[in-house]
Amino acid sequence: MEKNNLIGYGLLGLTLALLIVSVVWITKQGNPTGFSTASTGMSSEGFSSNEEMMKAHHPEQASGQMSSEGFSSNEEMMKAHHGSGAPVSSEDGCGGVESGAAASPLVGKTSEYGIIYGNEGYKQLVNAVQTVTLSKAQESVIVGLDIELPCCGVKTLQATNNCGCGHHQAMFGLAKTLASQGVSRDKIQAEINNWKTVFYPGGAEGSTGACTA
C-alpha cells in the first residue's frame, strides 16, 4: 500500500512539473523576449511610447505642420479665427503693448532673459520669429504651449504655421528665443503668461491689439 502511495505521489509531482513547463513555454511563445509589456511600456504595435506611435503614423502632427486644434493648414486656421485666410499682423492693428495708466506693472522692466517688457521687447520678439532657428528637439519643447489671448481664439503654439497676429508672433518668437537657450518648457510657458498680462493688462477687457480680419 505504501509503495502504491509513493508511486501515486510521484506521478502527481511529475504531472505538475510538466504542467508548469508547458505554461512557461506557451507564455514565452506569446512574448519571445521574456519581458512584460507592462514593465517596458511597449505598446501593442511595438512602439515604446504613445508619442512615438503618433509620430510614426502622423508625421505632419509631429513636425508641427498640422495644428493641434485640428486645422489642416494655416489658411484654414486663420479663416476660422479671423474670418478670412488673409494674414493678420501688427501692421493690421494686431500687436503692441498698452502704455500709460492702464499698462501692466511689468512694462518698462527687464525680464530675467534680458527682454524689456514693452514695445521694444515686443518688436524684438517678432523679429526673433525669422532670426532664431531651432533644432527638432527644441521645436518639440514649444509645440502645444498655451498662447490663447482675448483677441484671438488660437489656443496653442506650433513649430510652424502659427497665427499671424502680432501678439501670437511675438509669443512664437519668445518661445523660440528661450528654447534656443535651453530654457525649460514650464519656464517658457511662465514667461509667455507674463507677456499675456503685458499685452492685455485688463484681461478680456483690455484694449490693446484688437485684431482686424
C-alpha positions in Angstrom: 0.0 0.0 0.0 2.7 2.5 1.0 4.6 1.6 -2.3 1.5 2.4 -4.3 1.1 5.7 -2.5 4.6 6.7 -3.3 4.1 5.9 -6.9 0.9 7.9 -6.9 2.6 10.9 -5.4 5.5 10.6 -7.8 3.2 10.6 -10.8 1.3 13.6 -9.4 4.5 15.5 -8.9 5.6 14.7 -12.5 2.3 15.8 -13.9 2.5 19.2 -12.1 6.1 19.7 -13.3 5.1 19.0 -16.9 2.1 21.4 -16.5 4.4 24.2 -15.2 6.9 23.7 -18.0 4.0 23.8 -20.6 2.7 27.1 -19.2 6.2 28.7 -19.3 6.7 27.5 -22.8 3.4 28.9 -24.1 4.0 32.2 -22.3 7.4 32.6 -24.0 5.9 31.8 -27.4 3.4 34.7 -26.9 6.2 37.1 -25.8 9.6 35.8 -27.1 11.6 38.5 -25.4 10.5 37.2 -22.0 9.8 40.8 -20.8 6.5 42.0 -19.6 4.9 44.6 -21.9 3.5 46.3 -18.8 7.0 46.7 -17.4 8.6 48.0 -20.6 5.7 50.3 -21.5 5.8 48.9 -25.1 2.6 49.4 -27.0 0.9 46.5 -28.8 2.3 47.9 -32.1 5.8 47.8 -30.9 6.3 51.5 -30.1 7.9 52.5 -26.8 5.5 55.4 -26.2 2.3 56.9 -27.5 4.3 59.9 -28.8 6.5 57.6 -30.9 3.4 55.9 -32.3 1.8 59.2 -33.2 5.0 60.4 -34.8 5.1 57.3 -36.9 1.5 57.4 -38.0 1.1 61.2 -38.2 4.4 62.8 -39.2 2.6 66.0 -40.1 1.5 66.5 -36.5 4.9 65.5 -35.1 6.6 68.1 -37.2 4.1 70.8 -36.3 2.6 71.1 -39.8 -0.9 70.4 -38.5 -2.4 72.4 -35.8 -3.3 70.5 -32.6 -6.7 72.3 -32.9 -7.5 70.2 -36.0 -6.8 72.5 -38.9 -5.1 71.1 -41.9 -3.5 74.4 -43.0 -2.5 77.8 -41.7 -5.0 79.4 -44.0 -7.8 77.2 -42.6 -6.9 78.2 -39.1 -6.7 81.9 -39.9 -10.1 81.8 -41.6 -11.7 80.1 -38.6 -10.3 82.6 -36.1 -10.3 85.8 -38.2 -13.0 85.3 -40.9 -10.6 85.1 -43.8 -7.4 83.4 -44.9 -5.5 86.6 -45.2 -2.6 87.0 -42.8 -3.1 89.2 -39.8 -0.1 91.1 -38.5 1.0 94.0 -36.2 0.6 96.3 -39.2 -3.1 95.4 -39.3 -3.6 96.7 -35.8 -2.9 93.5 -34.0 0.0 93.9 -31.7 1.9 96.3 -29.5 1.8 97.0 -25.7 -0.5 99.1 -23.7 1.1 102.2 -22.2 0.1 104.8 -19.6 -2.0 104.3 -16.5 -3.6 101.1 -17.9 -0.3 99.4 -18.5 0.8 96.2 -16.8 3.2 96.8 -13.8 5.8 94.8 -15.8 6.0 97.3 -18.6 9.4 99.0 -18.6 11.1 96.3 -16.6 13.5 93.8 -18.0 12.8 90.1 -17.8 15.3 87.6 -16.4 16.0 86.7 -20.0 17.1 90.3 -20.8 14.0 91.3 -22.8 12.3 94.5 -21.9 8.5 94.3 -21.3 7.2 96.9 -23.7 7.1 97.8 -27.4 10.8 97.5 -27.7 10.8 93.9 -26.4 7.7 93.2 -28.5 9.5 94.2 -31.7 12.5 92.1 -30.7 10.3 89.0 -30.2 8.5 89.5 -33.5 11.9 89.7 -35.3 13.0 86.5 -33.5 10.5 84.5 -35.4 12.7 84.9 -38.5 16.1 85.1 -36.9 16.1 82.2 -34.4 16.4 78.7 -35.7 15.5 75.7 -33.6 16.5 72.0 -33.8 13.8 69.4 -33.9 14.3 68.6 -30.3 13.9 72.3 -29.4 10.8 72.6 -31.5 9.2 69.7 -29.5 9.7 71.9 -26.4 7.5 74.7 -27.6 4.8 72.8 -29.5 1.5 72.9 -27.6 2.3 75.8 -25.3 -0.7 77.9 -24.3 -0.9 81.2 -26.3 -4.6 81.9 -26.1 -5.5 85.6 -25.9 -8.7 87.6 -25.7 -8.1 88.9 -29.2 -7.9 85.6 -31.0 -9.2 82.0 -30.5 -5.9 80.3 -31.4 -5.0 78.3 -28.3 -1.7 76.5 -28.9 1.7 77.1 -30.4 3.0 75.0 -33.3 6.5 74.5 -34.7 5.4 76.3 -37.9 2.4 78.0 -39.4 1.3 79.8 -36.3 -1.3 82.5 -36.2 -0.2 85.7 -37.9 -1.4 88.0 -35.1 1.3 90.3 -33.9 0.9 89.1 -30.3 1.0 85.5 -31.3 4.0 86.1 -33.5 5.7 87.7 -30.5 4.9 84.7 -28.3 6.3 82.4 -31.0 9.5 84.5 -31.1 9.7 84.4 -27.4 9.3 80.6 -27.3 11.9 80.2 -30.0 14.3 82.5 -28.2 14.1 80.8 -24.9 14.0 77.2 -26.3 17.2 78.0 -28.2 18.8 79.0 -24.9 17.8 75.7 -23.3 15.1 77.1 -21.1 12.6 74.5 -19.8 9.1 74.2 -21.2 7.5 75.2 -17.9 9.6 78.4 -17.7 8.8 79.3 -21.3 5.1 79.0 -20.5 5.5 81.2 -17.4 7.2 83.9 -19.5 4.5 83.6 -22.1 2.0 84.2 -19.4 3.9 87.3 -18.3 3.6 88.7 -21.8 -0.1 87.9 -21.9 -0.6 90.4 -19.0 1.6 92.9 -20.8 -0.5 92.6 -24.0 -3.8 92.5 -22.1 -3.3 94.1 -18.6 -7.1 94.2 -18.3 -7.7 90.6 -19.4 -10.5 90.2 -21.8 -11.5 93.8 -21.3 -8.1 95.1 -22.3 -7.9 97.4 -25.3 -4.5 96.6 -26.8 -4.1 94.8 -30.0 -7.7 94.2 -31.1 -7.2 92.1 -34.3 -8.8 93.1 -37.6 -9.6 90.4 -40.1 
